[in-house]
Amino acid sequence: MIKTTKAVILAGGSGTRLYPVTYEIPKPLLPVQRKPIINYLVDLFLQHNVGQIFVSIDQRFRDEFDWWKKRYYQNKKIIFSEEKEPLGTFGGLWYLKDELSKDSFFFTNGDELKKIDLSKMQEFHQQQEVLGTIALVKVPDAHNYGVVLCDKAGLVKEFLEKPENPPSKYISSGLYLLSPEIFNYHPGPKFSMIEKDLFPKLAQENKLSGFKFKGQWMDCGTWERYENVIKKWM
């Protein structure tokens, strides 16, 4: 049984690569096979008994997310955290520090679909005795993503953002398991990126690991990738 009971879904991004549609519809609410992208993430957490889910959103789209929750998850413990201005992939997490201060929690981008055994990821995280674990997935086109290099023990040693000649096919899947001590590294409620402002520090201190999984993973970040997801997600 999984012990981590909380998760955060990052759903406040601008979705610039999917303009003009995302001027009016937040990317996590775009449909994949007639169901919003974010549903697949919520369902993944609920299947693994993660019962409290926080969704970080742009306050401009509060009505859209209220409608979404009422339609799909009216009786589930889903709590919205509003950002009045863009705070990146790490900055907005500051507003949830009190809620997340007692135990480790999952943290995921809201525009990717993934099938992963969260229980195994949690077990790996605990064995490593680290503050953060990145779920790593093997892809054929790693040069389009952030490549993560680990040593034999699974500790992350280096990040390479869209390298021309990737030394590995394993990339960050945008899903993390974080211990509450990461807030000791947080710069506060200002724009910051977890990939640049947290992970390099943890890696330098041998407090970041990479969990390789073989489950399905697909990115919805561009029109080409979004169409591919609609056609191929299973």
N, C-alpha and C positions, 0 to 999 in steps of 0.2 A: 504494500500500500504506500502510495506516495505521501510524503510528509509536507511538502511544500503546498500550501493551500491558496496562495495569492499569485496573481499575474497582472502585468501591465501591458496593454496594447497601445502602441504609438500610432495615433490616427489623426494627427494634427498637421501633417505635411501639406504643402501647396499642390503637389501633383503637377508641376509645371510641364512635364513631358507628355501629359495627357490633356493639355489645354486644346480646345476651349471647354470641353465637357466638365473638367474639374473646377472651372470657375463657379459652377453651380452645384456640383455633386462631389462630395469628398471621395477621394480614391478608394478608401476601404468600403464604401457603400456601393461601388460599381458592381454589377452582377457578373458572376461566373456560373454558367449553367443555371441561370435564373435564381441565383442566391447570392447575396452580398459577399464580397471577399472576406469581410471581417467575421462572418458566420463560421467559416471554416476554422478560424483561429479560436473563436469562443468554444466551438464544439470540441476541438482538440483538448482544450483545457478542462472542459466539463467531463470528458471521457476519462480523464486521469484524476478526477476528484479535486481539481483546483476550483473551489467554489466561490471565491471572491475575485472579481476581475475589474480592474480599473482601466478606463479608456481615456487616454489623453487626447483632447480634441481642440480644434480651433473654435473659439466662442461664436464665430459667425455661423457655424453650422450646428449649433445646439438644437435647434428645432428638428433638423433632419435626423440627428442621432436620437433625440427623444422619440420620434416617430418609429425609428428602427427598433429601439428597445421595446416599445409597446407592442409592436407587431410580432417580434420573434422571441423576446426573452423577458416578458413582463414579470415573471415570477422568479427570475434569477438575480443574484446579487451582483449587478453590474453598476459601477459608480463612475460618473464622468468627472474628469479633471480638466478644467478649461484653461487654455492659454490665450491671453489677451494679445500677445505678440509672438512671433516665431521664436522658439527657444532651442531649436536643434533637437538632436536625438538624446541629449542628456539633461539639458537645462530644466525642462519641465518636470523632470522626476523629483526635483527638490520639493515641490508642493505635496508630494506623497510620502515624504520621509518619515513622518510620524506613523502613518499607516503601515509602513514597510520596515519598521525598526526592530521587529522581534525575531524574524526568521527569513530565510532565503526566499527569493521570489523569481518567477519567470518574467522576462521582458522581451517583447518582440516587436518588430516592424509590423505595420498593419496592411502592407501591400504585397505580401508574399504568401503562398500556400505551401504548407508543409505537413508531412506525415512522419512523425517521429515518436519513439517510445520515451516519453518524458520521465518515466520511472527509472529507466536505465541511465538517462542523462543525470538525474539527481544522484543516483548511486555513484556514478563516476565523479561528479562534483565533490561529493563527501569524501571519497577515497583520496582525491588529489589534495585536499586540505588547502583550497585556494579561495579567493574572494569572488572570482568570476570564472564562468565556463562558457565558451562560445560553441554552439552547435555548428559543426563543419560538414559540408556536403561536397561530394565530388561532381564536378561538371566538366563537359568537354571544352568549354570556351572560357576558361578561368581568366583570361586577359581582360575580360569585360567587367570583372568584379574585384573585390578586395581579397587577395590571397593571404592565407594565414599559414605561417611556418611553425611547426612544433618539433620539439626534440622527442627522443624515444620514450620518455616518460609521459609525454602528452602535454608538457608545459609550452605555452606559446612563447616564441622567441622573436618573431618579427611579423609585421604587417606590410604588405606590398599592394598599394592601390593601383589597380589596372596595369600591371606590369606588361611590357611588350612581349617578353619571353618568360612566362610564369614558371618558376621552379617547382611548382606543385599544382595539382588540379583541385585541391581542396580550398574552398572559399567559406567565408562567413555566411551562414544562412539567414542572418538577421534575427536569430533567436538566442537568448542568453539566460543563464541562471546566475543570479547575483546574490551575494550575502549582504546583509544590512551595513556591514562595515565599509561598503563602497561610498557611503555618504561622507566618510571622513576625507574622501578625495574630491568631493563635489565643490565646484566653485560658487554655488549659490544660484538664485533664480535669474540667471542671465544666459545668453546664447552660448551653448557648448555642445560638443559632439562626443558621444561615447567612444567612437572609433579613434578620435585624436586626443581627447582630454582625459580619458580614463584608462583605456586599454594599454597604451604604451607605458604608463606608469606601473600598472599592475604587472605587465610582462617583465619590466626591468627588475621588479622585486620578486619574480618567480611566483606570483600570486594569480596567474591567469592560465587556464588550461583550454585545450581544444578537444571537443567530443565529436568523433567522426561517426556519422550515421548513414544508413543506406536507404532511408525512406524517401518517398517522392518529395520533390521541392521544385517550385516554379515561381518565377518573378513576374509581376504584373506592371512593371515600371514604365514601359514604353508601349506604343500602340502595337508594334510587332509582337512583343512578348505577351501582351494582354490577349491578343487574338490567338496566340499559340496556346495559352492557358485554357481559353474557352474550348478549343478544339481537342485538347489532349488530357486535361485533368481527369483523373479517375478516382 
